[in-house]
Amino acid sequence: KGDMRIVGVRPLSAHYFGLYPEWLQELRKKVVPGLVPPFYVDMPGTFEEICESEKRYIEAYLKKPVRTQIAYFCRAFYNIALKGARSG
């Protein structure tokens, strides 16, 4: 249906969405959520690092959507399958 992509920021409840800075809330509204978040590429440790990771992904996606989807999927797959990355 086009509601979600394979790679993209995860959909959030209203509560968690409200915890994000306003600038990132506006940026997140510009993209469709995904099943595999950019988290698996950058493996951030803090909330601030998660915000920066999502910002980098969204900005890259808005410039080159297909290239960004492929690159993030490949790097996320590598981190999950070969390095055992898991969400925390």
PyMOL Python script that loads the backbone (N, CA, C, O; Angstrom):
from pymol import cmd

cmd.read_pdbstr("""\
ATOM      1  N   LYS A   1       0.807  -1.206   0.000  1.00  0.00           N
ATOM      2  CA  LYS A   1       0.000   0.000   0.000  1.00  0.00           C
ATOM      3  C   LYS A   1       0.845   1.262   0.000  1.00  0.00           C
ATOM      4  O   LYS A   1       0.328   2.345  -0.274  1.00  0.00           O
ATOM      5  N   GLY A   2       2.118   1.149   0.297  1.00  0.00           N
ATOM      6  CA  GLY A   2       2.961   2.331   0.345  1.00  0.00           C
ATOM      7  C   GLY A   2       3.009   2.990   1.711  1.00  0.00           C
ATOM      8  O   GLY A   2       3.537   4.092   1.858  1.00  0.00           O
ATOM      9  N   ASP A   3       2.447   2.304   2.727  1.00  0.00           N
ATOM     10  CA  ASP A   3       2.442   2.859   4.077  1.00  0.00           C
ATOM     11  C   ASP A   3       3.815   2.793   4.738  1.00  0.00           C
ATOM     12  O   ASP A   3       4.139   3.599   5.610  1.00  0.00           O
ATOM     13  N   MET A   4       4.615   1.818   4.308  1.00  0.00           N
ATOM     14  CA  MET A   4       5.947   1.643   4.892  1.00  0.00           C
ATOM     15  C   MET A   4       6.926   1.231   3.801  1.00  0.00           C
ATOM     16  O   MET A   4       6.543   0.712   2.752  1.00  0.00           O
ATOM     17  N   ARG A   5       8.194   1.477   4.081  1.00  0.00           N
ATOM     18  CA  ARG A   5       9.278   1.043   3.207  1.00  0.00           C
ATOM     19  C   ARG A   5      10.052  -0.048   3.935  1.00  0.00           C
ATOM     20  O   ARG A   5       9.824  -0.308   5.116  1.00  0.00           O
ATOM     21  N   ILE A   6      10.961  -0.675   3.220  1.00  0.00           N
ATOM     22  CA  ILE A   6      11.832  -1.667   3.864  1.00  0.00           C
ATOM     23  C   ILE A   6      12.761  -0.954   4.841  1.00  0.00           C
ATOM     24  O   ILE A   6      12.887  -1.368   5.994  1.00  0.00           O
ATOM     25  N   VAL A   7      13.415   0.121   4.384  1.00  0.00           N
ATOM     26  CA  VAL A   7      14.331   0.892   5.232  1.00  0.00           C
ATOM     27  C   VAL A   7      13.701   2.244   5.499  1.00  0.00           C
ATOM     28  O   VAL A   7      13.138   2.862   4.595  1.00  0.00           O
ATOM     29  N   GLY A   8      13.792   2.703   6.728  1.00  0.00           N
ATOM     30  CA  GLY A   8      13.272   4.019   7.091  1.00  0.00           C
ATOM     31  C   GLY A   8      13.165   4.160   8.586  1.00  0.00           C
ATOM     32  O   GLY A   8      13.329   3.192   9.329  1.00  0.00           O
ATOM     33  N   VAL A   9      12.891   5.362   9.021  1.00  0.00           N
ATOM     34  CA  VAL A   9      12.725   5.600  10.452  1.00  0.00           C
ATOM     35  C   VAL A   9      11.528   4.802  10.938  1.00  0.00           C
ATOM     36  O   VAL A   9      10.547   4.649  10.211  1.00  0.00           O
ATOM     37  N   ARG A  10      11.597   4.306  12.131  1.00  0.00           N
ATOM     38  CA  ARG A  10      10.500   3.496  12.669  1.00  0.00           C
ATOM     39  C   ARG A  10       9.298   4.370  12.997  1.00  0.00           C
ATOM     40  O   ARG A  10       9.458   5.514  13.424  1.00  0.00           O
ATOM     41  N   PRO A  11       8.095   3.838  12.798  1.00  0.00           N
ATOM     42  CA  PRO A  11       6.910   4.590  13.226  1.00  0.00           C
ATOM     43  C   PRO A  11       6.895   4.667  14.749  1.00  0.00           C
ATOM     44  O   PRO A  11       7.302   3.728  15.433  1.00  0.00           O
ATOM     45  N   LEU A  12       6.426   5.785  15.264  1.00  0.00           N
ATOM     46  CA  LEU A  12       6.422   6.003  16.715  1.00  0.00           C
ATOM     47  C   LEU A  12       5.020   6.305  17.218  1.00  0.00           C
ATOM     48  O   LEU A  12       4.180   6.826  16.484  1.00  0.00           O
ATOM     49  N   SER A  13       4.782   5.972  18.473  1.00  0.00           N
ATOM     50  CA  SER A  13       3.536   6.389  19.125  1.00  0.00           C
ATOM     51  C   SER A  13       3.609   7.902  19.340  1.00  0.00           C
ATOM     52  O   SER A  13       4.687   8.494  19.275  1.00  0.00           O
ATOM     53  N   ALA A  14       2.473   8.512  19.592  1.00  0.00           N
ATOM     54  CA  ALA A  14       2.429   9.962  19.824  1.00  0.00           C
ATOM     55  C   ALA A  14       3.317  10.352  21.005  1.00  0.00           C
ATOM     56  O   ALA A  14       3.956  11.404  20.984  1.00  0.00           O
ATOM     57  N   HIS A  15       3.354   9.504  22.034  1.00  0.00           N
ATOM     58  CA  HIS A  15       4.179   9.795  23.205  1.00  0.00           C
ATOM     59  C   HIS A  15       5.654   9.883  22.832  1.00  0.00           C
ATOM     60  O   HIS A  15       6.318  10.870  23.150  1.00  0.00           O
ATOM     61  N   TYR A  16       6.168   8.857  22.158  1.00  0.00           N
ATOM     62  CA  TYR A  16       7.587   8.848  21.812  1.00  0.00           C
ATOM     63  C   TYR A  16       7.925   9.894  20.759  1.00  0.00           C
ATOM     64  O   TYR A  16       9.002  10.489  20.792  1.00  0.00           O
ATOM     65  N   PHE A  17       7.007  10.119  19.828  1.00  0.00           N
ATOM     66  CA  PHE A  17       7.220  11.165  18.826  1.00  0.00           C
ATOM     67  C   PHE A  17       7.388  12.520  19.512  1.00  0.00           C
ATOM     68  O   PHE A  17       8.204  13.336  19.084  1.00  0.00           O
ATOM     69  N   GLY A  18       6.619  12.758  20.571  1.00  0.00           N
ATOM     70  CA  GLY A  18       6.702  14.018  21.308  1.00  0.00           C
ATOM     71  C   GLY A  18       8.013  14.219  22.042  1.00  0.00           C
ATOM     72  O   GLY A  18       8.340  15.345  22.416  1.00  0.00           O
ATOM     73  N   LEU A  19       8.773  13.153  22.258  1.00  0.00           N
ATOM     74  CA  LEU A  19      10.066  13.271  22.925  1.00  0.00           C
ATOM     75  C   LEU A  19      11.150  13.796  21.984  1.00  0.00           C
ATOM     76  O   LEU A  19      12.185  14.289  22.434  1.00  0.00           O
ATOM     77  N   TYR A  20      10.907  13.688  20.682  1.00  0.00           N
ATOM     78  CA  TYR A  20      11.888  14.145  19.700  1.00  0.00           C
ATOM     79  C   TYR A  20      11.893  15.666  19.619  1.00  0.00           C
ATOM     80  O   TYR A  20      10.862  16.302  19.841  1.00  0.00           O
ATOM     81  N   PRO A  21      13.059  16.264  19.300  1.00  0.00           N
ATOM     82  CA  PRO A  21      13.103  17.716  19.114  1.00  0.00           C
ATOM     83  C   PRO A  21      12.165  18.126  17.967  1.00  0.00           C
ATOM     84  O   PRO A  21      11.940  17.352  17.036  1.00  0.00           O
ATOM     85  N   GLU A  22      11.639  19.310  18.041  1.00  0.00           N
ATOM     86  CA  GLU A  22      10.667  19.772  17.044  1.00  0.00           C
ATOM     87  C   GLU A  22      11.240  19.725  15.624  1.00  0.00           C
ATOM     88  O   GLU A  22      10.536  19.358  14.683  1.00  0.00           O
ATOM     89  N   TRP A  23      12.511  20.095  15.470  1.00  0.00           N
ATOM     90  CA  TRP A  23      13.116  20.083  14.130  1.00  0.00           C
ATOM     91  C   TRP A  23      13.136  18.675  13.540  1.00  0.00           C
ATOM     92  O   TRP A  23      12.963  18.505  12.334  1.00  0.00           O
ATOM     93  N   LEU A  24      13.348  17.661  14.390  1.00  0.00           N
ATOM     94  CA  LEU A  24      13.384  16.287  13.897  1.00  0.00           C
ATOM     95  C   LEU A  24      11.965  15.756  13.668  1.00  0.00           C
ATOM     96  O   LEU A  24      11.748  14.939  12.773  1.00  0.00           O
ATOM     97  N   GLN A  25      11.011  16.212  14.462  1.00  0.00           N
ATOM     98  CA  GLN A  25       9.617  15.836  14.224  1.00  0.00           C
ATOM     99  C   GLN A  25       9.196  16.286  12.824  1.00  0.00           C
ATOM    100  O   GLN A  25       8.571  15.528  12.081  1.00  0.00           O
ATOM    101  N   GLU A  26       9.542  17.522  12.473  1.00  0.00           N
ATOM    102  CA  GLU A  26       9.186  18.046  11.152  1.00  0.00           C
ATOM    103  C   GLU A  26       9.903  17.273  10.043  1.00  0.00           C
ATOM    104  O   GLU A  26       9.312  16.998   8.999  1.00  0.00           O
ATOM    105  N   LEU A  27      11.162  16.926  10.261  1.00  0.00           N
ATOM    106  CA  LEU A  27      11.932  16.174   9.270  1.00  0.00           C
ATOM    107  C   LEU A  27      11.351  14.770   9.098  1.00  0.00           C
ATOM    108  O   LEU A  27      11.253  14.277   7.974  1.00  0.00           O
ATOM    109  N   ARG A  28      10.969  14.130  10.189  1.00  0.00           N
ATOM    110  CA  ARG A  28      10.408  12.776  10.135  1.00  0.00           C
ATOM    111  C   ARG A  28       9.085  12.741   9.373  1.00  0.00           C
ATOM    112  O   ARG A  28       8.761  11.727   8.755  1.00  0.00           O
ATOM    113  N   LYS A  29       8.321  13.824   9.405  1.00  0.00           N
ATOM    114  CA  LYS A  29       7.036  13.889   8.710  1.00  0.00           C
ATOM    115  C   LYS A  29       7.202  13.860   7.191  1.00  0.00           C
ATOM    116  O   LYS A  29       6.235  13.620   6.468  1.00  0.00           O
ATOM    117  N   LYS A  30       8.413  14.102   6.707  1.00  0.00           N
ATOM    118  CA  LYS A  30       8.667  14.150   5.268  1.00  0.00           C
ATOM    119  C   LYS A  30       8.916  12.780   4.648  1.00  0.00           C
ATOM    120  O   LYS A  30       8.979  12.660   3.425  1.00  0.00           O
ATOM    121  N   VAL A  31       9.059  11.743   5.477  1.00  0.00           N
ATOM    122  CA  VAL A  31       9.378  10.416   4.951  1.00  0.00           C
ATOM    123  C   VAL A  31       8.392   9.370   5.473  1.00  0.00           C
ATOM    124  O   VAL A  31       7.763   9.534   6.519  1.00  0.00           O
ATOM    125  N   VAL A  32       8.286   8.295   4.704  1.00  0.00           N
ATOM    126  CA  VAL A  32       7.453   7.159   5.091  1.00  0.00           C
ATOM    127  C   VAL A  32       8.269   6.288   6.042  1.00  0.00           C
ATOM    128  O   VAL A  32       9.457   6.076   5.799  1.00  0.00           O
ATOM    129  N   PRO A  33       7.667   5.776   7.115  1.00  0.00           N
ATOM    130  CA  PRO A  33       8.430   4.922   8.033  1.00  0.00           C
ATOM    131  C   PRO A  33       8.845   3.610   7.381  1.00  0.00           C
ATOM    132  O   PRO A  33       8.332   3.233   6.327  1.00  0.00           O
ATOM    133  N   GLY A  34       9.784   2.923   8.026  1.00  0.00           N
ATOM    134  CA  GLY A  34      10.283   1.673   7.481  1.00  0.00           C
ATOM    135  C   GLY A  34      10.423   0.583   8.525  1.00  0.00           C
ATOM    136  O   GLY A  34      10.304   0.823   9.726  1.00  0.00           O
ATOM    137  N   LEU A  35      10.676  -0.611   8.040  1.00  0.00           N
ATOM    138  CA  LEU A  35      10.840  -1.771   8.918  1.00  0.00           C
ATOM    139  C   LEU A  35      12.247  -1.862   9.497  1.00  0.00           C
ATOM    140  O   LEU A  35      12.420  -2.254  10.651  1.00  0.00           O
ATOM    141  N   VAL A  36      13.249  -1.502   8.704  1.00  0.00           N
ATOM    142  CA  VAL A  36      14.650  -1.557   9.141  1.00  0.00           C
ATOM    143  C   VAL A  36      15.103  -0.119   9.340  1.00  0.00           C
ATOM    144  O   VAL A  36      15.272   0.615   8.366  1.00  0.00           O
ATOM    145  N   PRO A  37      15.301   0.292  10.586  1.00  0.00           N
ATOM    146  CA  PRO A  37      15.664   1.685  10.843  1.00  0.00           C
ATOM    147  C   PRO A  37      17.146   1.950  10.593  1.00  0.00           C
ATOM    148  O   PRO A  37      17.954   1.021  10.589  1.00  0.00           O
ATOM    149  N   PRO A  38      17.504   3.219  10.384  1.00  0.00           N
ATOM    150  CA  PRO A  38      18.905   3.580  10.198  1.00  0.00           C
ATOM    151  C   PRO A  38      19.754   3.244  11.427  1.00  0.00           C
ATOM    152  O   PRO A  38      20.984   3.247  11.361  1.00  0.00           O
ATOM    153  N   PHE A  39      19.091   2.957  12.540  1.00  0.00           N
ATOM    154  CA  PHE A  39      19.768   2.544  13.771  1.00  0.00           C
ATOM    155  C   PHE A  39      20.765   1.420  13.495  1.00  0.00           C
ATOM    156  O   PHE A  39      21.866   1.416  14.046  1.00  0.00           O
ATOM    157  N   TYR A  40      20.381   0.469  12.644  1.00  0.00           N
ATOM    158  CA  TYR A  40      21.224  -0.702  12.397  1.00  0.00           C
ATOM    159  C   TYR A  40      22.461  -0.390  11.570  1.00  0.00           C
ATOM    160  O   TYR A  40      23.364  -1.221  11.476  1.00  0.00           O
ATOM    161  N   VAL A  41      22.516   0.781  10.976  1.00  0.00           N
ATOM    162  CA  VAL A  41      23.715   1.180  10.233  1.00  0.00           C
ATOM    163  C   VAL A  41      24.690   1.871  11.170  1.00  0.00           C
ATOM    164  O   VAL A  41      25.882   1.564  11.169  1.00  0.00           O
ATOM    165  N   ASP A  42      24.191   2.799  11.964  1.00  0.00           N
ATOM    166  CA  ASP A  42      25.051   3.616  12.830  1.00  0.00           C
ATOM    167  C   ASP A  42      25.269   3.038  14.224  1.00  0.00           C
ATOM    168  O   ASP A  42      26.281   3.337  14.859  1.00  0.00           O
ATOM    169  N   MET A  43      24.347   2.223  14.710  1.00  0.00           N
ATOM    170  CA  MET A  43      24.390   1.654  16.058  1.00  0.00           C
ATOM    171  C   MET A  43      24.633   2.717  17.136  1.00  0.00           C
ATOM    172  O   MET A  43      25.593   2.624  17.901  1.00  0.00           O
ATOM    173  N   PRO A  44      23.752   3.734  17.189  1.00  0.00           N
ATOM    174  CA  PRO A  44      23.910   4.794  18.186  1.00  0.00           C
ATOM    175  C   PRO A  44      23.671   4.282  19.603  1.00  0.00           C
ATOM    176  O   PRO A  44      22.960   3.300  19.813  1.00  0.00           O
ATOM    177  N   GLY A  45      24.276   4.963  20.564  1.00  0.00           N
ATOM    178  CA  GLY A  45      24.155   4.543  21.952  1.00  0.00           C
ATOM    179  C   GLY A  45      23.273   5.430  22.807  1.00  0.00           C
ATOM    180  O   GLY A  45      22.752   4.988  23.831  1.00  0.00           O
ATOM    181  N   THR A  46      23.100   6.673  22.398  1.00  0.00           N
ATOM    182  CA  THR A  46      22.303   7.611  23.181  1.00  0.00           C
ATOM    183  C   THR A  46      21.138   8.140  22.342  1.00  0.00           C
ATOM    184  O   THR A  46      21.106   7.972  21.123  1.00  0.00           O
ATOM    185  N   PHE A  47      20.192   8.774  23.014  1.00  0.00           N
ATOM    186  CA  PHE A  47      19.056   9.357  22.299  1.00  0.00           C
ATOM    187  C   PHE A  47      19.523  10.424  21.316  1.00  0.00           C
ATOM    188  O   PHE A  47      18.995  10.518  20.208  1.00  0.00           O
ATOM    189  N   GLU A  48      20.496  11.220  21.706  1.00  0.00           N
ATOM    190  CA  GLU A  48      21.028  12.261  20.821  1.00  0.00           C
ATOM    191  C   GLU A  48      21.650  11.637  19.573  1.00  0.00           C
ATOM    192  O   GLU A  48      21.488  12.156  18.469  1.00  0.00           O
ATOM    193  N   GLU A  49      22.356  10.531  19.750  1.00  0.00           N
ATOM    194  CA  GLU A  49      22.959   9.841  18.608  1.00  0.00           C
ATOM    195  C   GLU A  49      21.888   9.224  17.704  1.00  0.00           C
ATOM    196  O   GLU A  49      22.054   9.183  16.485  1.00  0.00           O
ATOM    197  N   ILE A  50      20.799   8.749  18.292  1.00  0.00           N
ATOM    198  CA  ILE A  50      19.680   8.229  17.505  1.00  0.00           C
ATOM    199  C   ILE A  50      19.096   9.357  16.656  1.00  0.00           C
ATOM    200  O   ILE A  50      18.822   9.169  15.470  1.00  0.00           O
ATOM    201  N   CYS A  51      18.908  10.518  17.259  1.00  0.00           N
ATOM    202  CA  CYS A  51      18.380  11.674  16.526  1.00  0.00           C
ATOM    203  C   CYS A  51      19.291  12.038  15.361  1.00  0.00           C
ATOM    204  O   CYS A  51      18.814  12.292  14.255  1.00  0.00           O
ATOM    205  N   GLU A  52      20.594  12.064  15.603  1.00  0.00           N
ATOM    206  CA  GLU A  52      21.547  12.392  14.540  1.00  0.00           C
ATOM    207  C   GLU A  52      21.539  11.327  13.448  1.00  0.00           C
ATOM    208  O   GLU A  52      21.635  11.653  12.265  1.00  0.00           O
ATOM    209  N   SER A  53      21.427  10.065  13.832  1.00  0.00           N
ATOM    210  CA  SER A  53      21.371   8.976  12.871  1.00  0.00           C
ATOM    211  C   SER A  53      20.148   9.122  11.970  1.00  0.00           C
ATOM    212  O   SER A  53      20.253   8.975  10.752  1.00  0.00           O
ATOM    213  N   GLU A  54      18.998   9.409  12.558  1.00  0.00           N
ATOM    214  CA  GLU A  54      17.781   9.581  11.782  1.00  0.00           C
ATOM    215  C   GLU A  54      17.875  10.811  10.880  1.00  0.00           C
ATOM    216  O   GLU A  54      17.410  10.789   9.740  1.00  0.00           O
ATOM    217  N   LYS A  55      18.473  11.871  11.392  1.00  0.00           N
ATOM    218  CA  LYS A  55      18.655  13.088  10.591  1.00  0.00           C
ATOM    219  C   LYS A  55      19.511  12.790   9.361  1.00  0.00           C
ATOM    220  O   LYS A  55      19.154  13.183   8.251  1.00  0.00           O
ATOM    221  N   ARG A  56      20.643  12.095   9.549  1.00  0.00           N
ATOM    222  CA  ARG A  56      21.516  11.755   8.420  1.00  0.00           C
ATOM    223  C   ARG A  56      20.776  10.918   7.381  1.00  0.00           C
ATOM    224  O   ARG A  56      20.880  11.166   6.180  1.00  0.00           O
ATOM    225  N   TYR A  57      20.028   9.923   7.858  1.00  0.00           N
ATOM    226  CA  TYR A  57      19.280   9.061   6.941  1.00  0.00           C
ATOM    227  C   TYR A  57      18.254   9.874   6.151  1.00  0.00           C
ATOM    228  O   TYR A  57      18.205   9.779   4.924  1.00  0.00           O
ATOM    229  N   ILE A  58      17.443  10.664   6.835  1.00  0.00           N
ATOM    230  CA  ILE A  58      16.372  11.411   6.166  1.00  0.00           C
ATOM    231  C   ILE A  58      16.956  12.390   5.150  1.00  0.00           C
ATOM    232  O   ILE A  58      16.454  12.490   4.030  1.00  0.00           O
ATOM    233  N   GLU A  59      18.001  13.104   5.526  1.00  0.00           N
ATOM    234  CA  GLU A  59      18.602  14.061   4.597  1.00  0.00           C
ATOM    235  C   GLU A  59      19.158  13.349   3.363  1.00  0.00           C
ATOM    236  O   GLU A  59      19.000  13.833   2.242  1.00  0.00           O
ATOM    237  N   ALA A  60      19.803  12.207   3.567  1.00  0.00           N
ATOM    238  CA  ALA A  60      20.331  11.434   2.435  1.00  0.00           C
ATOM    239  C   ALA A  60      19.184  10.916   1.577  1.00  0.00           C
ATOM    240  O   ALA A  60      19.252  10.961   0.349  1.00  0.00           O
ATOM    241  N   TYR A  61      18.135  10.427   2.220  1.00  0.00           N
ATOM    242  CA  TYR A  61      16.987   9.886   1.494  1.00  0.00           C
ATOM    243  C   TYR A  61      16.307  10.956   0.643  1.00  0.00           C
ATOM    244  O   TYR A  61      15.922  10.692  -0.496  1.00  0.00           O
ATOM    245  N   LEU A  62      16.161  12.150   1.186  1.00  0.00           N
ATOM    246  CA  LEU A  62      15.497  13.217   0.441  1.00  0.00           C
ATOM    247  C   LEU A  62      16.309  13.634  -0.787  1.00  0.00           C
ATOM    248  O   LEU A  62      15.735  14.093  -1.774  1.00  0.00           O
ATOM    249  N   LYS A  63      17.627  13.481  -0.738  1.00  0.00           N
ATOM    250  CA  LYS A  63      18.480  13.830  -1.876  1.00  0.00           C
ATOM    251  C   LYS A  63      18.529  12.704  -2.911  1.00  0.00           C
ATOM    252  O   LYS A  63      18.396  12.956  -4.108  1.00  0.00           O
ATOM    253  N   LYS A  64      18.719  11.462  -2.451  1.00  0.00           N
ATOM    254  CA  LYS A  64      18.867  10.312  -3.348  1.00  0.00           C
ATOM    255  C   LYS A  64      18.145   9.110  -2.750  1.00  0.00           C
ATOM    256  O   LYS A  64      18.776   8.265  -2.115  1.00  0.00           O
ATOM    257  N   PRO A  65      16.822   9.022  -2.948  1.00  0.00           N
ATOM    258  CA  PRO A  65      16.026   7.984  -2.278  1.00  0.00           C
ATOM    259  C   PRO A  65      16.428   6.546  -2.604  1.00  0.00           C
ATOM    260  O   PRO A  65      16.613   5.743  -1.689  1.00  0.00           O
ATOM    261  N   VAL A  66      16.566   6.210  -3.862  1.00  0.00           N
ATOM    262  CA  VAL A  66      16.860   4.821  -4.227  1.00  0.00           C
ATOM    263  C   VAL A  66      18.247   4.419  -3.739  1.00  0.00           C
ATOM    264  O   VAL A  66      18.422   3.354  -3.147  1.00  0.00           O
ATOM    265  N   ARG A  67      19.211   5.263  -3.987  1.00  0.00           N
ATOM    266  CA  ARG A  67      20.585   4.991  -3.553  1.00  0.00           C
ATOM    267  C   ARG A  67      20.666   4.835  -2.032  1.00  0.00           C
ATOM    268  O   ARG A  67      21.349   3.943  -1.530  1.00  0.00           O
ATOM    269  N   THR A  68      19.974   5.697  -1.315  1.00  0.00           N
ATOM    270  CA  THR A  68      19.982   5.648   0.149  1.00  0.00           C
ATOM    271  C   THR A  68      19.336   4.363   0.654  1.00  0.00           C
ATOM    272  O   THR A  68      19.855   3.730   1.573  1.00  0.00           O
ATOM    273  N   GLN A  69      18.204   3.972   0.060  1.00  0.00           N
ATOM    274  CA  GLN A  69      17.535   2.732   0.466  1.00  0.00           C
ATOM    275  C   GLN A  69      18.456   1.526   0.288  1.00  0.00           C
ATOM    276  O   GLN A  69      18.571   0.689   1.183  1.00  0.00           O
ATOM    277  N   ILE A  70      19.105   1.443  -0.862  1.00  0.00           N
ATOM    278  CA  ILE A  70      19.989   0.310  -1.144  1.00  0.00           C
ATOM    279  C   ILE A  70      21.191   0.306  -0.210  1.00  0.00           C
ATOM    280  O   ILE A  70      21.530  -0.728   0.365  1.00  0.00           O
ATOM    281  N   ALA A  71      21.829   1.450  -0.060  1.00  0.00           N
ATOM    282  CA  ALA A  71      23.025   1.531   0.791  1.00  0.00           C
ATOM    283  C   ALA A  71      22.702   1.197   2.244  1.00  0.00           C
ATOM    284  O   ALA A  71      23.433   0.439   2.882  1.00  0.00           O
ATOM    285  N   TYR A  72      21.631   1.749   2.764  1.00  0.00           N
ATOM    286  CA  TYR A  72      21.268   1.489   4.159  1.00  0.00           C
ATOM    287  C   TYR A  72      20.838   0.046   4.370  1.00  0.00           C
ATOM    288  O   TYR A  72      21.158  -0.557   5.394  1.00  0.00           O
ATOM    289  N   PHE A  73      20.108  -0.514   3.398  1.00  0.00           N
ATOM    290  CA  PHE A  73      19.693  -1.905   3.530  1.00  0.00           C
ATOM    291  C   PHE A  73      20.913  -2.830   3.560  1.00  0.00           C
ATOM    292  O   PHE A  73      20.987  -3.732   4.394  1.00  0.00           O
ATOM    293  N   CYS A  74      21.861  -2.609   2.660  1.00  0.00           N
ATOM    294  CA  CYS A  74      23.055  -3.456   2.610  1.00  0.00           C
ATOM    295  C   CYS A  74      23.878  -3.352   3.892  1.00  0.00           C
ATOM    296  O   CYS A  74      24.323  -4.363   4.435  1.00  0.00           O
ATOM    297  N   ARG A  75      24.075  -2.130   4.368  1.00  0.00           N
ATOM    298  CA  ARG A  75      24.857  -1.967   5.602  1.00  0.00           C
ATOM    299  C   ARG A  75      24.121  -2.525   6.816  1.00  0.00           C
ATOM    300  O   ARG A  75      24.741  -3.123   7.695  1.00  0.00           O
ATOM    301  N   ALA A  76      22.810  -2.335   6.871  1.00  0.00           N
ATOM    302  CA  ALA A  76      22.029  -2.874   7.987  1.00  0.00           C
ATOM    303  C   ALA A  76      22.050  -4.398   7.954  1.00  0.00           C
ATOM    304  O   ALA A  76      22.227  -5.038   8.990  1.00  0.00           O
ATOM    305  N   PHE A  77      21.870  -4.984   6.774  1.00  0.00           N
ATOM    306  CA  PHE A  77      21.908  -6.443   6.637  1.00  0.00           C
ATOM    307  C   PHE A  77      23.257  -6.988   7.101  1.00  0.00           C
ATOM    308  O   PHE A  77      23.312  -7.992   7.810  1.00  0.00           O
ATOM    309  N   TYR A  78      24.331  -6.335   6.708  1.00  0.00           N
ATOM    310  CA  TYR A  78      25.673  -6.744   7.129  1.00  0.00           C
ATOM    311  C   TYR A  78      25.789  -6.708   8.656  1.00  0.00           C
ATOM    312  O   TYR A  78      26.256  -7.668   9.268  1.00  0.00           O
ATOM    313  N   ASN A  79      25.367  -5.606   9.264  1.00  0.00           N
ATOM    314  CA  ASN A  79      25.471  -5.473  10.719  1.00  0.00           C
ATOM    315  C   ASN A  79      24.599  -6.485  11.459  1.00  0.00           C
ATOM    316  O   ASN A  79      24.999  -6.998  12.504  1.00  0.00           O
ATOM    317  N   ILE A  80      23.417  -6.774  10.929  1.00  0.00           N
ATOM    318  CA  ILE A  80      22.511  -7.716  11.587  1.00  0.00           C
ATOM    319  C   ILE A  80      22.975  -9.148  11.381  1.00  0.00           C
ATOM    320  O   ILE A  80      23.081  -9.911  12.340  1.00  0.00           O
ATOM    321  N   ALA A  81      23.251  -9.516  10.139  1.00  0.00           N
ATOM    322  CA  ALA A  81      23.576 -10.908   9.808  1.00  0.00           C
ATOM    323  C   ALA A  81      24.983 -11.316  10.223  1.00  0.00           C
ATOM    324  O   ALA A  81      25.185 -12.425  10.718  1.00  0.00           O
ATOM    325  N   LEU A  82      25.945 -10.440  10.028  1.00  0.00           N
ATOM    326  CA  LEU A  82      27.337 -10.825  10.283  1.00  0.00           C
ATOM    327  C   LEU A  82      27.896 -10.339  11.617  1.00  0.00           C
ATOM    328  O   LEU A  82      28.777 -10.975  12.196  1.00  0.00           O
ATOM    329  N   LYS A  83      27.389  -9.228  12.093  1.00  0.00           N
ATOM    330  CA  LYS A  83      27.890  -8.679  13.358  1.00  0.00           C
ATOM    331  C   LYS A  83      26.942  -8.913  14.527  1.00  0.00           C
ATOM    332  O   LYS A  83      27.283  -8.616  15.672  1.00  0.00           O
ATOM    333  N   GLY A  84      25.750  -9.444  14.246  1.00  0.00           N
ATOM    334  CA  GLY A  84      24.796  -9.749  15.297  1.00  0.00           C
ATOM    335  C   GLY A  84      24.165  -8.530  15.947  1.00  0.00           C
ATOM    336  O   GLY A  84      23.798  -8.577  17.121  1.00  0.00           O
ATOM    337  N   ALA A  85      24.033  -7.434  15.198  1.00  0.00           N
ATOM    338  CA  ALA A  85      23.441  -6.204  15.738  1.00  0.00           C
ATOM    339  C   ALA A  85      21.989  -6.440  16.131  1.00  0.00           C
ATOM    340  O   ALA A  85      21.243  -7.096  15.404  1.00  0.00           O
ATOM    341  N   ARG A  86      21.597  -5.915  17.257  1.00  0.00           N
ATOM    342  CA  ARG A  86      20.220  -6.002  17.740  1.00  0.00           C
ATOM    343  C   ARG A  86      19.805  -4.643  18.287  1.00  0.00           C
ATOM    344  O   ARG A  86      20.637  -3.875  18.769  1.00  0.00           O
ATOM    345  N   SER A  87      18.515  -4.358  18.207  1.00  0.00           N
ATOM    346  CA  SER A  87      18.038  -3.094  18.781  1.00  0.00           C
ATOM    347  C   SER A  87      18.052  -3.212  20.293  1.00  0.00           C
ATOM    348  O   SER A  87      17.850  -4.290  20.850  1.00  0.00           O
ATOM    349  N   GLY A  88      18.291  -2.097  20.938  1.00  0.00           N
ATOM    350  CA  GLY A  88      18.410  -2.117  22.379  1.00  0.00           C
ATOM    351  C   GLY A  88      17.269  -1.539  22.988  1.00  0.00           C
ATOM    352  O   GLY A  88      17.193  -1.469  24.215  1.00  0.00           O
TER     353      GLY A  88
END
""", "prot")
cmd.dss("prot")
cmd.show_as("cartoon", "prot")
cmd.util.cbc("prot")
cmd.orient("prot")
